[in-house]
Amino acid sequence: MNVVVSQVVSIVVMVVGMSLVIAVALLLKRTMDWFSRSDARILLDSWKVGPPLEPVIDRQWDDDLQYADSEGFAFELSDGWNLLDLDPWQFEQLVRMLLKAMGFAEVRLTRVGGDGGIDLVAVNEAPVLGGKVAIQVKRYALHRKVDVRPIREIVGSAQRRNFTKQVVMTTSDFTAPARDEAARLSVELYNGQHLLWLFRKHLQRDFVIVSPVPGSSESSTDY
C-alpha cells in the first residue's frame, strides 16, 4: 500500500513540475512576443535614462533690441554707497552685477533710446523655471514714485518680444495705481527697500538711498 501511495505522489509531483515548466515557457513566449510589438518598444524607450533636459531657452539674442557692450565692466563696491549718487549707467551696471549674483546665466544692458522701456535683459537657463526676463530700472529720488506708465511700457515691449517675465526696479517706491496695474499684468515690482535688501543678501554690501537736498543742483537728477 505504501508503495502505491509513493508512486502516486511521485506521478503527481512530476505532473505538477511539468505543468510549471510549460506555464513558464508559455509566459516567456508571450513576454517575448510583447517585447517585439512597437508599442512595447516605445514604452521601454520612455523608461530609458536620456540626456539632461535642455534649457528652456538658449543664448540666442534674436530680438530687435540694441544691446550695449558691457562685458568687462567692473568697479569696486563699497559699503555706504548712496545709490542716488550713481549715474544711470553705473546704476544699471550695479543692477547687472546683482542679477548675476542672484544666479542669472547672462545679463545684458540695452542701448539708450533703443530699449522700448527695457533697460536690462536677464537669462535664466534652468529647465522648466527658466526664461528671458525684461527689466526696467528707475533711479528715482525718494519723493518721486513710479506711476503706471513704466508698468504698461515694459509689458508692451516684453510681450512683443516673447519675454517670460517683466520686472520694474526703483530706488523709490510705486504709486497705488502702479501696484494695482502690476498685479493685473503680472509684473514684479522691487522698491528701494527691497533693492537694498537684495544688495545686502547677494553682494554683501550695505548701500543707502538718500535724496539730495531740495533746491540743490542734484535734486532733479532722477531717471
HUVEN-V506605 format. One record per pair of residues at least 24 apart in sequence whose C-alpha atoms are under 10 Angstrom apart, sorted by the first residue. I is the first residue (numbers start at 1). J is the second residue. D is the distance in whole Angstrom. If there is no record, write none. Layout:
((I	J	D) (I	J	D))
//
This chain:
((52	127	10) (53	126	9) (53	127	7) (53	128	9) (54	125	9) (54	126	9) (54	127	7) (54	128	10) (55	124	9) (55	125	5) (55	126	6) (55	127	5) (55	128	8) (55	129	9) (55	130	7) (55	131	9) (56	124	9) (56	125	6) (56	126	7) (56	127	5) (56	128	6) (56	129	8) (56	130	6) (56	131	7) (56	132	9) (57	123	8) (57	124	8) (57	125	6) (57	126	9) (57	127	8) (57	128	10) (57	130	8) (57	131	6) (57	132	8) (58	123	9) (58	124	9) (58	125	7) (58	131	9) (58	132	10) (59	105	9) (59	106	8) (59	123	8) (59	124	10) (59	125	8) (59	132	9) (61	108	10) (61	121	10) (62	161	9) (63	160	9) (63	161	6) (63	162	9) (63	163	10) (64	114	9) (64	115	9) (64	161	8) (65	109	10) (65	110	7) (65	111	8) (65	114	6) (65	115	6) (65	116	8) (65	118	9) (65	119	10) (65	121	10) (65	157	10) (65	161	9) (66	109	9) (66	110	6) (66	111	6) (66	112	9) (66	113	9) (66	114	6) (66	115	7) (66	116	10) (67	108	7) (67	109	6) (67	110	4) (67	111	5) (67	112	9) (67	114	8) (67	115	8) (67	119	9) (67	120	9) (67	121	9) (68	108	7) (68	109	6) (68	110	5) (68	111	5) (68	112	9) (68	120	10) (69	108	8) (69	109	8) (69	110	9) (69	111	9) (70	96	10) (70	107	9) (70	108	7) (70	109	7) (70	110	9) (71	107	10) (71	108	9) (71	109	10) (73	97	10) (77	203	9) (77	204	9) (77	205	7) (77	206	10) (77	207	9) (78	204	10) (78	205	7) (78	206	8) (78	207	8) (79	200	10) (79	204	9) (79	205	5) (79	206	5) (79	207	6) (79	208	9) (80	205	8) (80	206	6) (80	207	5) (80	208	6) (80	209	9) (81	205	9) (81	206	8) (81	207	5) (81	208	6) (81	209	8) (81	210	10) (82	206	10) (82	207	6) (82	208	5) (82	209	5) (82	210	6) (82	211	9) (83	139	8) (83	140	10) (83	141	10) (83	171	8) (83	192	10) (83	196	9) (83	207	7) (83	208	6) (83	209	5) (83	210	8) (83	211	9) (84	139	7) (84	140	8) (84	141	7) (84	142	9) (84	171	8) (84	208	9) (84	209	6) (84	210	7) (84	211	7) (84	212	8) (84	218	9) (84	219	10) (84	221	8) (84	222	8) (84	223	10) (85	139	10) (85	208	10) (85	209	9) (85	210	9) (85	211	9) (85	212	9) (85	218	9) (85	221	9) (85	222	10) (86	139	9) (87	139	9) (87	221	9) (87	222	9) (87	223	9) (88	137	9) (88	138	9) (88	139	7) (88	221	10) (88	222	9) (88	223	7) (91	137	9) (91	138	9) (91	139	7) (92	119	8) (92	120	8) (92	136	9) (92	137	7) (92	138	9) (92	139	9) (93	120	9) (94	199	9) (94	203	10) (95	120	9) (95	135	10) (95	137	8) (95	169	9) (95	195	9) (95	198	10) (95	199	9) (96	120	8) (96	121	9) (96	122	8) (97	199	9) (97	202	9) (97	203	8) (98	195	9) (98	198	8) (98	199	7) (98	200	10) (98	201	10) (98	202	7) (98	203	7) (99	123	10) (99	198	9) (99	199	10) (99	202	9) (99	203	10) (100	124	10) (100	202	9) (100	203	10) (101	198	10) (101	199	9) (101	201	10) (101	202	6) (101	203	7) (102	198	9) (102	199	10) (102	201	9) (102	202	6) (102	203	9) (103	202	10) (104	130	9) (104	131	10) (104	132	10) (104	133	10) (106	132	10) (107	132	10) (107	133	9) (109	135	10) (115	154	10) (115	157	8) (116	153	7) (116	154	7) (116	155	10) (116	156	9) (116	157	6) (116	158	9) (117	150	7) (117	151	9) (117	152	9) (117	153	6) (117	154	5) (117	155	9) (117	156	9) (117	157	7) (117	158	9) (117	168	10) (118	150	10) (118	153	9) (118	154	6) (118	155	9) (118	157	7) (118	158	8) (118	166	9) (118	167	9) (118	168	9) (119	154	9) (119	168	10) (120	167	10) (121	163	9) (121	166	10) (121	167	10) (122	165	10) (123	163	10) (123	164	10) (129	164	10) (130	164	8) (130	165	10) (131	162	10) (131	163	7) (131	164	6) (131	165	8) (132	158	10) (132	161	10) (132	162	8) (132	163	5) (132	164	5) (132	165	7) (132	166	9) (133	158	8) (133	162	10) (133	163	6) (133	164	6) (133	165	5) (133	166	6) (133	167	7) (134	158	6) (134	159	10) (134	161	10) (134	162	10) (134	163	7) (134	164	8) (134	165	6) (134	166	5) (134	167	6) (134	168	9) (134	187	10) (135	165	9) (135	166	6) (135	167	5) (135	168	6) (135	169	7) (135	187	10) (135	188	9) (135	189	10) (136	166	8) (136	167	6) (136	168	5) (136	169	6) (136	170	8) (136	189	10) (137	167	8) (137	168	6) (137	169	5) (137	170	6) (137	171	8) (137	190	9) (137	223	8) (138	168	8) (138	169	6) (138	170	5) (138	171	7) (138	172	8) (138	173	10) (138	191	10) (138	192	10) (138	222	8) (138	223	6) (139	169	8) (139	170	6) (139	171	5) (139	172	8) (139	192	9) (139	209	10) (139	221	9) (139	222	6) (139	223	5) (140	170	7) (140	171	6) (140	172	6) (140	173	9) (140	192	9) (140	209	10) (140	211	9) (140	220	9) (140	221	8) (140	222	5) (140	223	6) (141	170	9) (141	171	7) (141	172	6) (141	173	9) (141	192	10) (141	209	8) (141	210	8) (141	211	5) (141	212	8) (141	218	10) (141	219	8) (141	220	8) (141	221	8) (141	222	6) (141	223	9) (142	170	10) (142	171	7) (142	172	5) (142	173	7) (142	192	8) (142	209	8) (142	210	8) (142	211	6) (142	212	9) (142	222	10) (143	172	7) (143	173	9) (143	211	8) (144	171	10) (144	172	7) (144	173	8) (144	174	9) (144	175	9) (144	222	9) (145	170	9) (145	171	9) (145	172	6) (145	173	5) (145	174	5) (145	175	6) (145	176	10) (145	178	9) (145	191	9) (146	170	8) (146	171	10) (146	172	8) (146	173	6) (146	174	5) (146	175	6) (146	176	10) (146	177	10) (146	178	7) (146	179	9) (146	191	9) (147	173	9) (147	174	6) (147	175	5) (147	176	8) (147	177	7) (147	178	5) (147	179	8) (147	181	9) (148	174	9) (148	175	8) (148	176	9) (148	177	6) (148	178	4) (148	179	8) (148	180	9) (148	181	7) (148	182	8) (149	178	8) (149	181	10) (150	178	9) (150	182	10) (151	178	7) (151	179	9) (151	181	7) (151	182	6) (151	185	8) (151	186	10) (151	187	7) (151	188	10) (151	189	9) (152	178	9) (152	181	8) (152	182	8) (152	185	8) (152	187	9) (154	187	9) (155	182	9) (155	185	7) (155	186	9) (155	187	8) (169	194	9) (169	195	8) (170	194	9) (170	195	8) (170	223	10) (171	195	7) (171	196	9) (171	208	10) (171	209	7) (171	210	10) (171	211	10) (171	222	10) (172	209	8) (172	211	10))
//
